[in-house]
Amino acid sequence: MGRAEQYGRMGSALRGGYVAPWQRKVIRGFVVGAVVVGAVCALLVLFG
């Protein structure tokens, strides 16, 4: 549940419009990383 709260805070920061370009890059990196980890876990569960 903490993760949803985290993304909510991140979203409000983005709406505030004060996120620096490098912060956007970091956020995108975290999102991509989470998706990749989720996909790998799903594949391991399905084929493991």
PDB file of N, CA, C and O in Angstrom:
ATOM      1  N   MET A   1       0.838  -1.205   0.000  1.00  0.00           N
ATOM      2  CA  MET A   1       0.000   0.000   0.000  1.00  0.00           C
ATOM      3  C   MET A   1       0.872   1.254   0.000  1.00  0.00           C
ATOM      4  O   MET A   1       0.468   2.299  -0.510  1.00  0.00           O
ATOM      5  N   GLY A   2       2.063   1.143   0.572  1.00  0.00           N
ATOM      6  CA  GLY A   2       2.967   2.287   0.633  1.00  0.00           C
ATOM      7  C   GLY A   2       3.385   2.748  -0.758  1.00  0.00           C
ATOM      8  O   GLY A   2       3.620   3.934  -0.989  1.00  0.00           O
ATOM      9  N   ARG A   3       3.474   1.785  -1.683  1.00  0.00           N
ATOM     10  CA  ARG A   3       3.931   2.127  -3.035  1.00  0.00           C
ATOM     11  C   ARG A   3       2.916   3.032  -3.735  1.00  0.00           C
ATOM     12  O   ARG A   3       3.293   3.995  -4.404  1.00  0.00           O
ATOM     13  N   ALA A   4       1.625   2.718  -3.578  1.00  0.00           N
ATOM     14  CA  ALA A   4       0.583   3.538  -4.202  1.00  0.00           C
ATOM     15  C   ALA A   4       0.651   4.959  -3.656  1.00  0.00           C
ATOM     16  O   ALA A   4       0.497   5.927  -4.401  1.00  0.00           O
ATOM     17  N   GLU A   5       0.882   5.077  -2.355  1.00  0.00           N
ATOM     18  CA  GLU A   5       0.991   6.394  -1.721  1.00  0.00           C
ATOM     19  C   GLU A   5       2.188   7.142  -2.308  1.00  0.00           C
ATOM     20  O   GLU A   5       2.123   8.343  -2.566  1.00  0.00           O
ATOM     21  N   GLN A   6       3.288   6.398  -2.513  1.00  0.00           N
ATOM     22  CA  GLN A   6       4.504   6.979  -3.081  1.00  0.00           C
ATOM     23  C   GLN A   6       4.214   7.541  -4.473  1.00  0.00           C
ATOM     24  O   GLN A   6       4.593   8.670  -4.786  1.00  0.00           O
ATOM     25  N   TYR A   7       3.542   6.749  -5.300  1.00  0.00           N
ATOM     26  CA  TYR A   7       3.247   7.193  -6.657  1.00  0.00           C
ATOM     27  C   TYR A   7       2.276   8.362  -6.640  1.00  0.00           C
ATOM     28  O   TYR A   7       2.352   9.251  -7.489  1.00  0.00           O
ATOM     29  N   GLY A   8       1.358   8.364  -5.668  1.00  0.00           N
ATOM     30  CA  GLY A   8       0.428   9.485  -5.538  1.00  0.00           C
ATOM     31  C   GLY A   8       1.190  10.768  -5.264  1.00  0.00           C
ATOM     32  O   GLY A   8       0.897  11.813  -5.846  1.00  0.00           O
ATOM     33  N   ARG A   9       2.175  10.682  -4.370  1.00  0.00           N
ATOM     34  CA  ARG A   9       2.984  11.855  -4.039  1.00  0.00           C
ATOM     35  C   ARG A   9       3.788  12.291  -5.262  1.00  0.00           C
ATOM     36  O   ARG A   9       3.918  13.483  -5.541  1.00  0.00           O
ATOM     37  N   MET A  10       4.323  11.313  -5.984  1.00  0.00           N
ATOM     38  CA  MET A  10       5.108  11.597  -7.177  1.00  0.00           C
ATOM     39  C   MET A  10       4.220  12.275  -8.220  1.00  0.00           C
ATOM     40  O   MET A  10       4.639  13.227  -8.878  1.00  0.00           O
ATOM     41  N   GLY A  11       3.001  11.781  -8.363  1.00  0.00           N
ATOM     42  CA  GLY A  11       2.066  12.346  -9.331  1.00  0.00           C
ATOM     43  C   GLY A  11       1.731  13.788  -9.003  1.00  0.00           C
ATOM     44  O   GLY A  11       1.655  14.626  -9.901  1.00  0.00           O
ATOM     45  N   SER A  12       1.529  14.090  -7.715  1.00  0.00           N
ATOM     46  CA  SER A  12       1.210  15.467  -7.331  1.00  0.00           C
ATOM     47  C   SER A  12       2.410  16.365  -7.598  1.00  0.00           C
ATOM     48  O   SER A  12       2.249  17.530  -7.961  1.00  0.00           O
ATOM     49  N   ALA A  13       3.619  15.822  -7.418  1.00  0.00           N
ATOM     50  CA  ALA A  13       4.831  16.601  -7.694  1.00  0.00           C
ATOM     51  C   ALA A  13       4.893  16.916  -9.188  1.00  0.00           C
ATOM     52  O   ALA A  13       5.254  18.025  -9.582  1.00  0.00           O
ATOM     53  N   LEU A  14       4.532  15.917 -10.027  1.00  0.00           N
ATOM     54  CA  LEU A  14       4.548  16.124 -11.473  1.00  0.00           C
ATOM     55  C   LEU A  14       3.500  17.157 -11.867  1.00  0.00           C
ATOM     56  O   LEU A  14       3.749  18.012 -12.718  1.00  0.00           O
ATOM     57  N   ARG A  15       2.313  17.072 -11.235  1.00  0.00           N
ATOM     58  CA  ARG A  15       1.263  18.048 -11.529  1.00  0.00           C
ATOM     59  C   ARG A  15       1.697  19.440 -11.094  1.00  0.00           C
ATOM     60  O   ARG A  15       1.345  20.437 -11.726  1.00  0.00           O
ATOM     61  N   GLY A  16       2.478  19.502  -9.992  1.00  0.00           N
ATOM     62  CA  GLY A  16       2.980  20.791  -9.513  1.00  0.00           C
ATOM     63  C   GLY A  16       3.888  21.439 -10.545  1.00  0.00           C
ATOM     64  O   GLY A  16       4.028  22.662 -10.577  1.00  0.00           O
ATOM     65  N   GLY A  17       4.509  20.610 -11.395  1.00  0.00           N
ATOM     66  CA  GLY A  17       5.321  21.126 -12.482  1.00  0.00           C
ATOM     67  C   GLY A  17       6.706  21.585 -12.066  1.00  0.00           C
ATOM     68  O   GLY A  17       7.366  22.314 -12.806  1.00  0.00           O
ATOM     69  N   TYR A  18       7.157  21.164 -10.880  1.00  0.00           N
ATOM     70  CA  TYR A  18       8.489  21.598 -10.441  1.00  0.00           C
ATOM     71  C   TYR A  18       9.497  20.457 -10.467  1.00  0.00           C
ATOM     72  O   TYR A  18      10.543  20.530  -9.822  1.00  0.00           O
ATOM     73  N   VAL A  19       9.176  19.393 -11.221  1.00  0.00           N
ATOM     74  CA  VAL A  19      10.092  18.256 -11.320  1.00  0.00           C
ATOM     75  C   VAL A  19      11.164  18.579 -12.358  1.00  0.00           C
ATOM     76  O   VAL A  19      10.858  18.930 -13.498  1.00  0.00           O
ATOM     77  N   ALA A  20      12.408  18.457 -11.948  1.00  0.00           N
ATOM     78  CA  ALA A  20      13.521  18.746 -12.852  1.00  0.00           C
ATOM     79  C   ALA A  20      13.665  17.620 -13.879  1.00  0.00           C
ATOM     80  O   ALA A  20      13.234  16.494 -13.633  1.00  0.00           O
ATOM     81  N   PRO A  21      14.274  17.930 -15.038  1.00  0.00           N
ATOM     82  CA  PRO A  21      14.459  16.897 -16.075  1.00  0.00           C
ATOM     83  C   PRO A  21      15.156  15.647 -15.555  1.00  0.00           C
ATOM     84  O   PRO A  21      14.763  14.532 -15.899  1.00  0.00           O
ATOM     85  N   TRP A  22      16.193  15.821 -14.725  1.00  0.00           N
ATOM     86  CA  TRP A  22      16.904  14.637 -14.220  1.00  0.00           C
ATOM     87  C   TRP A  22      16.009  13.841 -13.292  1.00  0.00           C
ATOM     88  O   TRP A  22      16.117  12.616 -13.232  1.00  0.00           O
ATOM     89  N   GLN A  23      15.113  14.523 -12.554  1.00  0.00           N
ATOM     90  CA  GLN A  23      14.195  13.799 -11.669  1.00  0.00           C
ATOM     91  C   GLN A  23      13.211  12.979 -12.497  1.00  0.00           C
ATOM     92  O   GLN A  23      12.856  11.856 -12.139  1.00  0.00           O
ATOM     93  N   ARG A  24      12.773  13.573 -13.625  1.00  0.00           N
ATOM     94  CA  ARG A  24      11.868  12.841 -14.506  1.00  0.00           C
ATOM     95  C   ARG A  24      12.548  11.579 -15.008  1.00  0.00           C
ATOM     96  O   ARG A  24      11.936  10.515 -15.095  1.00  0.00           O
ATOM     97  N   LYS A  25      13.840  11.721 -15.338  1.00  0.00           N
ATOM     98  CA  LYS A  25      14.608  10.583 -15.839  1.00  0.00           C
ATOM     99  C   LYS A  25      14.691   9.503 -14.766  1.00  0.00           C
ATOM    100  O   LYS A  25      14.543   8.316 -15.054  1.00  0.00           O
ATOM    101  N   VAL A  26      14.931   9.930 -13.519  1.00  0.00           N
ATOM    102  CA  VAL A  26      15.034   8.982 -12.402  1.00  0.00           C
ATOM    103  C   VAL A  26      13.702   8.276 -12.190  1.00  0.00           C
ATOM    104  O   VAL A  26      13.659   7.060 -12.000  1.00  0.00           O
ATOM    105  N   ILE A  27      12.599   9.054 -12.222  1.00  0.00           N
ATOM    106  CA  ILE A  27      11.267   8.464 -12.030  1.00  0.00           C
ATOM    107  C   ILE A  27      10.987   7.451 -13.135  1.00  0.00           C
ATOM    108  O   ILE A  27      10.501   6.351 -12.874  1.00  0.00           O
ATOM    109  N   ARG A  28      11.301   7.836 -14.383  1.00  0.00           N
ATOM    110  CA  ARG A  28      11.070   6.922 -15.505  1.00  0.00           C
ATOM    111  C   ARG A  28      11.909   5.663 -15.329  1.00  0.00           C
ATOM    112  O   ARG A  28      11.452   4.558 -15.621  1.00  0.00           O
ATOM    113  N   GLY A  29      13.140   5.835 -14.851  1.00  0.00           N
ATOM    114  CA  GLY A  29      14.011   4.683 -14.616  1.00  0.00           C
ATOM    115  C   GLY A  29      13.412   3.728 -13.599  1.00  0.00           C
ATOM    116  O   GLY A  29      13.447   2.510 -13.771  1.00  0.00           O
ATOM    117  N   PHE A  30      12.849   4.318 -12.511  1.00  0.00           N
ATOM    118  CA  PHE A  30      12.234   3.473 -11.487  1.00  0.00           C
ATOM    119  C   PHE A  30      11.033   2.726 -12.058  1.00  0.00           C
ATOM    120  O   PHE A  30      10.850   1.538 -11.792  1.00  0.00           O
ATOM    121  N   VAL A  31      10.212   3.429 -12.847  1.00  0.00           N
ATOM    122  CA  VAL A  31       9.022   2.802 -13.428  1.00  0.00           C
ATOM    123  C   VAL A  31       9.423   1.664 -14.361  1.00  0.00           C
ATOM    124  O   VAL A  31       8.866   0.569 -14.289  1.00  0.00           O
ATOM    125  N   VAL A  32      10.397   1.929 -15.242  1.00  0.00           N
ATOM    126  CA  VAL A  32      10.862   0.895 -16.181  1.00  0.00           C
ATOM    127  C   VAL A  32      11.435  -0.286 -15.412  1.00  0.00           C
ATOM    128  O   VAL A  32      11.169  -1.440 -15.750  1.00  0.00           O
ATOM    129  N   GLY A  33      12.224   0.000 -14.375  1.00  0.00           N
ATOM    130  CA  GLY A  33      12.809  -1.066 -13.560  1.00  0.00           C
ATOM    131  C   GLY A  33      11.738  -1.923 -12.912  1.00  0.00           C
ATOM    132  O   GLY A  33      11.838  -3.150 -12.891  1.00  0.00           O
ATOM    133  N   ALA A  34      10.701  -1.263 -12.376  1.00  0.00           N
ATOM    134  CA  ALA A  34       9.618  -1.994 -11.719  1.00  0.00           C
ATOM    135  C   ALA A  34       8.898  -2.892 -12.720  1.00  0.00           C
ATOM    136  O   ALA A  34       8.562  -4.034 -12.408  1.00  0.00           O
ATOM    137  N   VAL A  35       8.661  -2.370 -13.928  1.00  0.00           N
ATOM    138  CA  VAL A  35       7.977  -3.154 -14.963  1.00  0.00           C
ATOM    139  C   VAL A  35       8.824  -4.358 -15.356  1.00  0.00           C
ATOM    140  O   VAL A  35       8.306  -5.466 -15.493  1.00  0.00           O
ATOM    141  N   VAL A  36      10.129  -4.143 -15.539  1.00  0.00           N
ATOM    142  CA  VAL A  36      11.031  -5.229 -15.930  1.00  0.00           C
ATOM    143  C   VAL A  36      11.068  -6.300 -14.847  1.00  0.00           C
ATOM    144  O   VAL A  36      10.967  -7.490 -15.143  1.00  0.00           O
ATOM    145  N   VAL A  37      11.213  -5.878 -13.594  1.00  0.00           N
ATOM    146  CA  VAL A  37      11.258  -6.837 -12.484  1.00  0.00           C
ATOM    147  C   VAL A  37       9.951  -7.616 -12.413  1.00  0.00           C
ATOM    148  O   VAL A  37       9.951  -8.831 -12.212  1.00  0.00           O
ATOM    149  N   GLY A  38       8.830  -6.903 -12.581  1.00  0.00           N
ATOM    150  CA  GLY A  38       7.526  -7.571 -12.551  1.00  0.00           C
ATOM    151  C   GLY A  38       7.402  -8.600 -13.664  1.00  0.00           C
ATOM    152  O   GLY A  38       6.908  -9.706 -13.443  1.00  0.00           O
ATOM    153  N   ALA A  39       7.854  -8.233 -14.869  1.00  0.00           N
ATOM    154  CA  ALA A  39       7.765  -9.149 -16.005  1.00  0.00           C
ATOM    155  C   ALA A  39       8.637 -10.378 -15.773  1.00  0.00           C
ATOM    156  O   ALA A  39       8.218 -11.501 -16.051  1.00  0.00           O
ATOM    157  N   VAL A  40       9.852 -10.164 -15.263  1.00  0.00           N
ATOM    158  CA  VAL A  40      10.767 -11.282 -15.003  1.00  0.00           C
ATOM    159  C   VAL A  40      10.173 -12.211 -13.952  1.00  0.00           C
ATOM    160  O   VAL A  40      10.223 -13.432 -14.098  1.00  0.00           O
ATOM    161  N   CYS A  41       9.610 -11.632 -12.889  1.00  0.00           N
ATOM    162  CA  CYS A  41       8.991 -12.452 -11.835  1.00  0.00           C
ATOM    163  C   CYS A  41       7.832 -13.261 -12.412  1.00  0.00           C
ATOM    164  O   CYS A  41       7.689 -14.446 -12.111  1.00  0.00           O
ATOM    165  N   ALA A  42       7.010 -12.625 -13.237  1.00  0.00           N
ATOM    166  CA  ALA A  42       5.870 -13.320 -13.838  1.00  0.00           C
ATOM    167  C   ALA A  42       6.351 -14.481 -14.698  1.00  0.00           C
ATOM    168  O   ALA A  42       5.787 -15.574 -14.643  1.00  0.00           O
ATOM    169  N   LEU A  43       7.395 -14.245 -15.494  1.00  0.00           N
ATOM    170  CA  LEU A  43       7.930 -15.304 -16.352  1.00  0.00           C
ATOM    171  C   LEU A  43       8.479 -16.448 -15.513  1.00  0.00           C
ATOM    172  O   LEU A  43       8.274 -17.618 -15.838  1.00  0.00           O
ATOM    173  N   LEU A  44       9.182 -16.107 -14.425  1.00  0.00           N
ATOM    174  CA  LEU A  44       9.743 -17.148 -13.560  1.00  0.00           C
ATOM    175  C   LEU A  44       8.629 -17.974 -12.932  1.00  0.00           C
ATOM    176  O   LEU A  44       8.735 -19.196 -12.828  1.00  0.00           O
ATOM    177  N   VAL A  45       7.559 -17.300 -12.514  1.00  0.00           N
ATOM    178  CA  VAL A  45       6.437 -18.010 -11.891  1.00  0.00           C
ATOM    179  C   VAL A  45       5.758 -18.915 -12.920  1.00  0.00           C
ATOM    180  O   VAL A  45       5.404 -20.053 -12.615  1.00  0.00           O
ATOM    181  N   LEU A  46       5.579 -18.401 -14.140  1.00  0.00           N
ATOM    182  CA  LEU A  46       4.880 -19.170 -15.173  1.00  0.00           C
ATOM    183  C   LEU A  46       5.708 -20.356 -15.664  1.00  0.00           C
ATOM    184  O   LEU A  46       5.179 -21.449 -15.862  1.00  0.00           O
ATOM    185  N   PHE A  47       7.013 -20.132 -15.859  1.00  0.00           N
ATOM    186  CA  PHE A  47       7.847 -21.175 -16.457  1.00  0.00           C
ATOM    187  C   PHE A  47       8.766 -21.875 -15.467  1.00  0.00           C
ATOM    188  O   PHE A  47       9.404 -22.871 -15.809  1.00  0.00           O
ATOM    189  N   GLY A  48       8.837 -21.361 -14.243  1.00  0.00           N
ATOM    190  CA  GLY A  48       9.736 -21.912 -13.224  1.00  0.00           C
ATOM    191  C   GLY A  48       9.292 -23.283 -12.816  1.00  0.00           C
ATOM    192  O   GLY A  48       9.925 -23.910 -11.965  1.00  0.00           O
TER     193      GLY A  48
END
